[in-house]
Amino acid sequence: MKKISLIGITLFLLSALVACSNSKVSNNEQNEISNSDEKLQGDNLVTSEEEKPPDLTISVGEESIITYRGGYSWSYLDPKTGQPMGIEADSWPPSEILNVENAIDVDLNKPIKLNFEKEPIEYQIRVWDNENNVIATYKDFDDVKEKGKMIYEILATWKAGRVSYVVALNVQ
């Protein structure tokens, strides 16, 4: 019985040693792969210094309106390791994030400006109805034709990723 216990303990210790040595090899190999990837990609490494996407507010005349972040895909450099990290955040449809009945009154005769914390490469504005349908897509608020309470989704793109922002507006 003691012989079987001794063999079991020996096998366990050997397994632990092998696992630890493989782990170290894997980490070293991973660092070598990461370093060579960074060298190959150079300036094309698609990451941001920021761990989270920029915020967005909307100015209508003198009024500032807060938007809500929906789903996003974002990459950044981990400050501790220097390694690229990626985040994929899913979200409910815009009409499930906000209640259109709580829409903020907006007059299209006043200038509407999107105030991104960091300017995106491009963006588009999608108008959603209360049934989870996109009914129109625009490049700018100046082009919006729909009146009344609607949910607006602003899809913005940066090199580091793509982000959805949502706001409920009552356009008059």
C-alpha positions, -999 to +999 in steps of 0.1 A: +000+000+000+029+024+009+045+015-025+014+026-044+011+058-024+048+066-031+044+059-068+013+082-068+031+110-051+061+107-074+039+108-105+020+138-091+053+157-085+067+148-119+034+160-136+037+193-116+073+198-127+065+191-164+035+215-162+056+243-147+084+239-173+059+238-201+043+269-188+076+288-187+084+276-223+049+287-234+054+322-219+088+326-235+075+314-268+045+338-265+068+367-258+089+358-288+058+355-310+044+388-297+077+406-302+080+393-338+044+402-345+050+438-333+081+440-354+062+428-384+032+450-378+053+481-368+031+512-372+002+491-383-005+478-348-042+487-344-044+496-308-051+527-286-034+539-255-068+541-239-084+510-223-119+521-232-135+538-261-139+576-261-171+592-247-196+611-268-218+640-260-241+659-283-244+697-283-277+713-294-272+750-293-260+756-257-274+723-243-252+692-238-268+658-241-251+626-228-252+595-249-250+559-238-224+535-250-238+503-266-218+475-280-182+480-291-150+463-303-118+480-289-081+472-288-054+488-267-019+482-254-018+469-218+003+494-199+017+467-176+028+441-202+029+462-234+009+435-251-021+442-273-055+435-257-089+433-272-124+439-258-157+428-275-187+441-257-222+431-268-253+451-261-290+451-264-306+468-294-308+506-291-345+505-285-339+482-255-312+504-240-333+536-239-370+542-237-381+565-266-407+580-243-379+597-223-366+614-255-350+648-251-365+677-271-343+689-299-348+717-325-331+709-358-329+747-365-302+749-338-267+736-346-262+700-336-226+689-329-211+655-320-184+660-293-162+629-294-136+627-267-113+617-295-123+624-332-132+591-351-121+583-386-158+582-396-193+578-382-228+573-393-262+581-376-289+554-376-325+562-368-343+534-350-381+530-344-395+515-313-398+481-330-360+475-333-359+486-370-333+509-386-355+533-406-328+556-419-290+562-420-272+595-423-237+610-424-247+641-404-276+654-383-282+682-409-296+655-432-321+640-407-356+642-420-376+622-393-396+641-368-408+631-334-395+607-308-368+584-322-337+566-310-305+576-326-275+553-328-241+568-337-217+542-350-181+556-348-149+540-362-113+545-350-082+525-359-086+508-324-122+497-330-159+505-335-183+519-310-221+523-308-236+553-289-273+556-283-295+586-275-333+592-275-343+625-291-376+642-299-368+660-331-390+690-338 
